[in-house]
Amino acid sequence: MTKRVKTAILISDRGSNMQALLDACKQPNFPAEIVLVLSNNPNTVGLEVAEGFGIETHVVNHRDFSSRKEFDAVITKVLEERGVELVCLAGFMRLLSEEFIQTWRNRLINIHPSLLPAFTGLNTHERAIERGVKFTGCTVHYVRHEVDTGPIIAQAVVPVLAEDTPDTLAARILVEEHKIYPHALKLVASGAVRVEGEKLISISS
Ligand code: GRF
């Protein structure tokens, strides 16, 4: 089997996207292996789920640090000690420093519950309903300093229904998130795509 890309997942909460990635990585010949799940939140159920998969977990609690820079530097150290090559943010609810984003440039990906570049930031589903858009969805992208920007790797479109509440819309989008995140990880880890300028290029084999 070809070498698998050593990947870490950073979470803050329930970790359903993390679970979708862990499930995908169990497949033989998947090009990534999850070597670590790291959380800033010591009490999240996601850590227990990861342990159930037999994955090493680690907590770096942001409350133990007086600055974002120090917190991020410890995360980088933990990742480097394990030889991590690629980092997936999956509901990691801390803003990351310029240094961290630079260190992991083009090796750091995120999932966001909207069709970027629309609805960056929080409360995406409320805002999509309020704005009256007919379609929204989810996006996996490389991380850049400006929040929820960066080259787009994969997207899925979800219709907004007249009767939708933020919760019903979030639930339908989450189903798609669980499909596109493993798909995007596969594209990146297999080398099927790369970043050129600020755009994703497919590599033909
Ligand atoms: C997801 O909606 C993801 O798009 C956003 O945070 C949420 C995390 O959910 N970044 P989960 O922890 O993966 O269940």
Residues whose N, C-alpha, C, O or C-beta is under 5 A from the ligand:
A	BS01	GRF	D13 R14 G15 S16 N17 M18 A90 G91 I111 H112 P113
